[in-house]
Amino acid sequence: MLGIRHPFSGALYEQHDNGTVKVTTKDEVSGVFTAGGRHLSGDLRECDPQLCGWVAGPIMANHRMSESAKRS
């Protein structure tokens, strides 16, 4: 799975099942959280709720990179 590393802790935030986020620390401790940062399962019980919301959100095309934005 693709994910993003937290800039301070180095934890990996990945999209998981049904809009949830799996967070794994550098020490391989993990937990599953809602998009709002509420703990659902796992040994890791704390996360960055803003990063969870960002990772869980829909993947949108950048208007500068999409085909419709190219000029002929």
N, CA, C and O atoms as CSV, one atom per row, in Angstrom:
chain,resi,resn,atom,element,x,y,z
A,1,MET,N,N,0.836,-1.196,0.000
A,1,MET,CA,C,0.000,0.000,0.000
A,1,MET,C,C,0.874,1.250,0.000
A,1,MET,O,O,1.997,1.246,0.503
A,2,LEU,N,N,0.346,2.285,-0.560
A,2,LEU,CA,C,1.030,3.565,-0.548
A,2,LEU,C,C,0.614,4.342,0.689
A,2,LEU,O,O,-0.500,4.182,1.187
A,3,GLY,N,N,1.485,5.158,1.168
A,3,GLY,CA,C,1.166,5.950,2.337
A,3,GLY,C,C,2.055,7.176,2.407
A,3,GLY,O,O,2.799,7.487,1.476
A,4,ILE,N,N,1.959,7.859,3.527
A,4,ILE,CA,C,2.767,9.056,3.752
A,4,ILE,C,C,3.361,8.959,5.153
A,4,ILE,O,O,2.703,8.499,6.086
A,5,ARG,N,N,4.596,9.391,5.290
A,5,ARG,CA,C,5.268,9.381,6.586
A,5,ARG,C,C,5.020,10.708,7.306
A,5,ARG,O,O,5.078,11.781,6.707
A,6,HIS,N,N,4.746,10.604,8.595
A,6,HIS,CA,C,4.557,11.794,9.414
A,6,HIS,C,C,5.895,12.532,9.492
A,6,HIS,O,O,6.921,11.899,9.742
A,7,PRO,N,N,5.911,13.843,9.286
A,7,PRO,CA,C,7.183,14.568,9.227
A,7,PRO,C,C,7.966,14.583,10.539
A,7,PRO,O,O,9.186,14.750,10.507
A,8,PHE,N,N,7.321,14.418,11.675
A,8,PHE,CA,C,8.023,14.462,12.958
A,8,PHE,C,C,8.274,13.073,13.531
A,8,PHE,O,O,9.395,12.761,13.932
A,9,SER,N,N,7.231,12.230,13.571
A,9,SER,CA,C,7.379,10.913,14.203
A,9,SER,C,C,7.939,9.852,13.257
A,9,SER,O,O,8.525,8.865,13.703
A,10,GLY,N,N,7.760,10.053,11.960
A,10,GLY,CA,C,8.188,9.058,10.986
A,10,GLY,C,C,7.205,7.915,10.819
A,10,GLY,O,O,7.473,6.981,10.063
A,11,ALA,N,N,6.061,7.967,11.514
A,11,ALA,CA,C,5.042,6.916,11.395
A,11,ALA,C,C,4.460,6.912,9.981
A,11,ALA,O,O,4.314,7.962,9.355
A,12,LEU,N,N,4.134,5.726,9.494
A,12,LEU,CA,C,3.556,5.571,8.167
A,12,LEU,C,C,2.032,5.558,8.271
A,12,LEU,O,O,1.468,4.752,9.011
A,13,TYR,N,N,1.370,6.438,7.539
A,13,TYR,CA,C,-0.095,6.539,7.492
A,13,TYR,C,C,-0.536,5.998,6.141
A,13,TYR,O,O,-0.120,6.504,5.099
A,14,GLU,N,N,-1.397,4.947,6.157
A,14,GLU,CA,C,-1.853,4.308,4.924
A,14,GLU,C,C,-3.366,4.177,4.918
A,14,GLU,O,O,-3.988,3.977,5.962
A,15,GLN,N,N,-3.958,4.293,3.717
A,15,GLN,CA,C,-5.386,4.009,3.604
A,15,GLN,C,C,-5.606,2.543,3.906
A,15,GLN,O,O,-4.826,1.688,3.488
A,16,HIS,N,N,-6.683,2.256,4.641
A,16,HIS,CA,C,-7.010,0.896,5.056
A,16,HIS,C,C,-8.418,0.578,4.570
A,16,HIS,O,O,-8.898,1.220,3.636
A,17,ASP,N,N,-9.076,-0.372,5.162
A,17,ASP,CA,C,-10.419,-0.787,4.738
A,17,ASP,C,C,-11.479,0.254,5.076
A,17,ASP,O,O,-11.425,0.880,6.135
A,18,ASN,N,N,-12.435,0.439,4.184
A,18,ASN,CA,C,-13.627,1.260,4.414
A,18,ASN,C,C,-13.341,2.668,4.923
A,18,ASN,O,O,-14.020,3.146,5.831
A,19,GLY,N,N,-12.349,3.332,4.352
A,19,GLY,CA,C,-12.071,4.719,4.706
A,19,GLY,C,C,-11.331,4.907,6.014
A,19,GLY,O,O,-11.277,6.021,6.535
A,20,THR,N,N,-10.755,3.837,6.559
A,20,THR,CA,C,-9.964,3.965,7.773
A,20,THR,C,C,-8.486,4.133,7.423
A,20,THR,O,O,-8.090,3.995,6.265
A,21,VAL,N,N,-7.683,4.432,8.435
A,21,VAL,CA,C,-6.262,4.685,8.238
A,21,VAL,C,C,-5.467,3.777,9.167
A,21,VAL,O,O,-5.746,3.709,10.364
A,22,LYS,N,N,-4.481,3.080,8.618
A,22,LYS,CA,C,-3.574,2.273,9.420
A,22,LYS,C,C,-2.312,3.082,9.643
A,22,LYS,O,O,-1.707,3.582,8.695
A,23,VAL,N,N,-1.913,3.209,10.910
A,23,VAL,CA,C,-0.716,3.955,11.280
A,23,VAL,C,C,0.279,2.968,11.867
A,23,VAL,O,O,-0.051,2.208,12.777
A,24,THR,N,N,1.509,2.986,11.336
A,24,THR,CA,C,2.559,2.100,11.809
A,24,THR,C,C,3.780,2.936,12.173
A,24,THR,O,O,4.283,3.705,11.354
A,25,THR,N,N,4.256,2.777,13.418
A,25,THR,CA,C,5.427,3.526,13.862
A,25,THR,C,C,6.692,2.896,13.302
A,25,THR,O,O,6.652,1.819,12.708
A,26,LYS,N,N,7.818,3.582,13.499
A,26,LYS,CA,C,9.111,3.040,13.062
A,26,LYS,C,C,9.457,1.764,13.820
A,26,LYS,O,O,10.258,0.961,13.342
A,27,ASP,N,N,8.859,1.568,15.004
A,27,ASP,CA,C,9.085,0.370,15.810
A,27,ASP,C,C,8.103,-0.752,15.470
A,27,ASP,O,O,8.034,-1.751,16.187
A,28,GLU,N,N,7.343,-0.594,14.378
A,28,GLU,CA,C,6.383,-1.593,13.891
A,28,GLU,C,C,5.171,-1.786,14.803
A,28,GLU,O,O,4.540,-2.843,14.760
A,29,VAL,N,N,4.833,-0.796,15.624
A,29,VAL,CA,C,3.604,-0.817,16.414
A,29,VAL,C,C,2.543,-0.152,15.549
A,29,VAL,O,O,2.785,0.916,14.988
A,30,SER,N,N,1.360,-0.775,15.433
A,30,SER,CA,C,0.357,-0.213,14.532
A,30,SER,C,C,-1.019,-0.148,15.178
A,30,SER,O,O,-1.300,-0.805,16.181
A,31,GLY,N,N,-1.856,0.663,14.569
A,31,GLY,CA,C,-3.243,0.816,14.977
A,31,GLY,C,C,-4.064,1.287,13.800
A,31,GLY,O,O,-3.528,1.810,12.823
A,32,VAL,N,N,-5.374,1.098,13.896
A,32,VAL,CA,C,-6.297,1.528,12.847
A,32,VAL,C,C,-7.180,2.618,13.436
A,32,VAL,O,O,-7.681,2.501,14.555
A,33,PHE,N,N,-7.360,3.690,12.651
A,33,PHE,CA,C,-8.081,4.872,13.106
A,33,PHE,C,C,-9.104,5.318,12.069
A,33,PHE,O,O,-8.986,5.010,10.883
A,34,THR,N,N,-10.114,6.053,12.544
A,34,THR,CA,C,-11.074,6.655,11.621
A,34,THR,C,C,-10.414,7.850,10.946
A,34,THR,O,O,-9.306,8.244,11.312
A,35,ALA,N,N,-11.088,8.418,9.971
A,35,ALA,CA,C,-10.577,9.603,9.287
A,35,ALA,C,C,-10.436,10.783,10.251
A,35,ALA,O,O,-9.652,11.699,10.003
A,36,GLY,N,N,-11.190,10.761,11.342
A,36,GLY,CA,C,-11.110,11.813,12.349
A,36,GLY,C,C,-10.097,11.546,13.439
A,36,GLY,O,O,-9.928,12.365,14.342
A,37,GLY,N,N,-9.414,10.404,13.368
A,37,GLY,CA,C,-8.376,10.082,14.331
A,37,GLY,C,C,-8.823,9.267,15.533
A,37,GLY,O,O,-8.057,9.114,16.484
A,38,ARG,N,N,-10.050,8.735,15.517
A,38,ARG,CA,C,-10.537,7.913,16.638
A,38,ARG,C,C,-9.977,6.503,16.520
A,38,ARG,O,O,-10.036,5.896,15.450
A,39,HIS,N,N,-9.436,5.981,17.610
A,39,HIS,CA,C,-8.840,4.644,17.633
A,39,HIS,C,C,-9.913,3.577,17.435
A,39,HIS,O,O,-10.965,3.615,18.073
A,40,LEU,N,N,-9.637,2.624,16.543
A,40,LEU,CA,C,-10.555,1.508,16.310
A,40,LEU,C,C,-9.966,0.184,16.782
A,40,LEU,O,O,-10.660,-0.622,17.401
A,41,SER,N,N,-8.682,-0.042,16.490
A,41,SER,CA,C,-8.054,-1.306,16.889
A,41,SER,C,C,-6.534,-1.168,16.859
A,41,SER,O,O,-5.994,-0.207,16.311
A,42,GLY,N,N,-5.861,-2.142,17.457
A,42,GLY,CA,C,-4.407,-2.186,17.421
A,42,GLY,C,C,-3.758,-1.651,18.684
A,42,GLY,O,O,-4.408,-1.031,19.524
A,43,ASP,N,N,-2.462,-1.904,18.799
A,43,ASP,CA,C,-1.702,-1.496,19.983
A,43,ASP,C,C,-1.397,-0.001,20.002
A,43,ASP,O,O,-1.313,0.593,21.077
A,44,LEU,N,N,-1.232,0.613,18.842
A,44,LEU,CA,C,-0.999,2.051,18.773
A,44,LEU,C,C,-2.317,2.761,19.022
A,44,LEU,O,O,-3.300,2.507,18.326
A,45,ARG,N,N,-2.351,3.645,20.002
A,45,ARG,CA,C,-3.609,4.279,20.386
A,45,ARG,C,C,-3.631,5.783,20.130
A,45,ARG,O,O,-4.640,6.434,20.400
A,46,GLU,N,N,-2.534,6.349,19.612
A,46,GLU,CA,C,-2.476,7.785,19.336
A,46,GLU,C,C,-2.030,8.023,17.903
A,46,GLU,O,O,-1.216,7.277,17.359
A,47,CYS,N,N,-2.575,9.076,17.298
A,47,CYS,CA,C,-2.216,9.417,15.923
A,47,CYS,C,C,-2.386,10.916,15.723
A,47,CYS,O,O,-2.821,11.630,16.626
A,48,ASP,N,N,-2.042,11.376,14.545
A,48,ASP,CA,C,-2.266,12.761,14.157
A,48,ASP,C,C,-3.595,12.798,13.407
A,48,ASP,O,O,-3.659,12.348,12.263
A,49,PRO,N,N,-4.668,13.327,14.025
A,49,PRO,CA,C,-5.980,13.285,13.368
A,49,PRO,C,C,-6.043,14.054,12.051
A,49,PRO,O,O,-6.808,13.690,11.158
A,50,GLN,N,N,-5.247,15.113,11.924
A,50,GLN,CA,C,-5.253,15.867,10.665
A,50,GLN,C,C,-4.648,15.036,9.538
A,50,GLN,O,O,-5.150,15.055,8.414
A,51,LEU,N,N,-3.585,14.315,9.830
A,51,LEU,CA,C,-2.977,13.475,8.806
A,51,LEU,C,C,-3.897,12.303,8.455
A,51,LEU,O,O,-3.952,11.882,7.299
A,52,CYS,N,N,-4.615,11.779,9.445
A,52,CYS,CA,C,-5.599,10.721,9.170
A,52,CYS,C,C,-6.662,11.214,8.199
A,52,CYS,O,O,-7.018,10.516,7.250
A,53,GLY,N,N,-7.168,12.420,8.438
A,53,GLY,CA,C,-8.182,12.983,7.553
A,53,GLY,C,C,-7.660,13.192,6.148
A,53,GLY,O,O,-8.385,12.995,5.173
A,54,TRP,N,N,-6.422,13.583,6.045
A,54,TRP,CA,C,-5.820,13.823,4.734
A,54,TRP,C,C,-5.616,12.514,3.990
A,54,TRP,O,O,-5.923,12.418,2.801
A,55,VAL,N,N,-5.097,11.499,4.689
A,55,VAL,CA,C,-4.836,10.205,4.053
A,55,VAL,C,C,-6.139,9.483,3.701
A,55,VAL,O,O,-6.222,8.836,2.657
A,56,ALA,N,N,-7.143,9.586,4.550
A,56,ALA,CA,C,-8.409,8.873,4.324
A,56,ALA,C,C,-9.273,9.523,3.256
A,56,ALA,O,O,-10.175,8.886,2.711
A,57,GLY,N,N,-9.003,10.784,2.954
A,57,GLY,CA,C,-9.835,11.517,2.009
A,57,GLY,C,C,-9.718,10.993,0.591
A,57,GLY,O,O,-8.838,10.188,0.288
A,58,PRO,N,N,-10.600,11.447,-0.270
A,58,PRO,CA,C,-10.561,10.997,-1.662
A,58,PRO,C,C,-9.320,11.509,-2.387
A,58,PRO,O,O,-8.804,12.580,-2.068
A,59,ILE,N,N,-8.856,10.755,-3.344
A,59,ILE,CA,C,-7.718,11.166,-4.153
A,59,ILE,C,C,-8.261,11.974,-5.320
A,59,ILE,O,O,-8.995,11.456,-6.162
A,60,MET,N,N,-7.897,13.237,-5.361
A,60,MET,CA,C,-8.406,14.147,-6.384
A,60,MET,C,C,-7.295,14.470,-7.381
A,60,MET,O,O,-6.130,14.598,-7.006
A,61,ALA,N,N,-7.659,14.597,-8.620
A,61,ALA,CA,C,-6.693,14.982,-9.644
A,61,ALA,C,C,-6.353,16.462,-9.471
A,61,ALA,O,O,-7.231,17.280,-9.195
A,62,ASN,N,N,-5.107,16.791,-9.630
A,62,ASN,CA,C,-4.669,18.181,-9.588
A,62,ASN,C,C,-5.054,18.825,-10.913
A,62,ASN,O,O,-4.732,18.291,-11.974
A,63,HIS,N,N,-5.735,19.960,-10.866
A,63,HIS,CA,C,-6.196,20.599,-12.099
A,63,HIS,C,C,-5.036,20.985,-13.017
A,63,HIS,O,O,-5.232,21.112,-14.225
A,64,ARG,N,N,-3.860,21.170,-12.483
A,64,ARG,CA,C,-2.700,21.502,-13.311
A,64,ARG,C,C,-2.106,20.266,-13.983
A,64,ARG,O,O,-1.357,20.381,-14.953
A,65,MET,N,N,-2.440,19.096,-13.471
A,65,MET,CA,C,-1.868,17.858,-13.999
A,65,MET,C,C,-2.861,17.037,-14.828
A,65,MET,O,O,-2.458,16.102,-15.520
A,66,SER,N,N,-4.151,17.375,-14.767
A,66,SER,CA,C,-5.146,16.574,-15.464
A,66,SER,C,C,-5.112,16.840,-16.979
A,66,SER,O,O,-4.602,17.867,-17.426
A,67,GLU,N,N,-5.651,15.917,-17.740
A,67,GLU,CA,C,-5.666,16.021,-19.200
A,67,GLU,C,C,-6.431,17.249,-19.674
A,67,GLU,O,O,-6.038,17.874,-20.658
A,68,SER,N,N,-7.519,17.607,-18.990
A,68,SER,CA,C,-8.340,18.729,-19.440
A,68,SER,C,C,-7.630,20.066,-19.286
A,68,SER,O,O,-8.011,21.043,-19.932
A,69,ALA,N,N,-6.609,20.126,-18.446
A,69,ALA,CA,C,-5.901,21.386,-18.235
A,69,ALA,C,C,-4.805,21.634,-19.260
A,69,ALA,O,O,-4.263,22.738,-19.333
A,70,LYS,N,N,-4.468,20.613,-20.059
A,70,LYS,CA,C,-3.408,20.774,-21.067
A,70,LYS,C,C,-3.897,21.655,-22.200
A,70,LYS,O,O,-5.038,21.543,-22.650
A,71,ARG,N,N,-3.017,22.530,-22.651
A,71,ARG,CA,C,-3.375,23.412,-23.762
A,71,ARG,C,C,-2.842,22.834,-25.061
A,71,ARG,O,O,-1.773,22.224,-25.097
A,72,SER,N,N,-3.587,23.033,-26.100
A,72,SER,CA,C,-3.176,22.516,-27.425
A,72,SER,C,C,-2.260,23.486,-28.107
A,72,SER,O,O,-1.812,23.230,-29.224
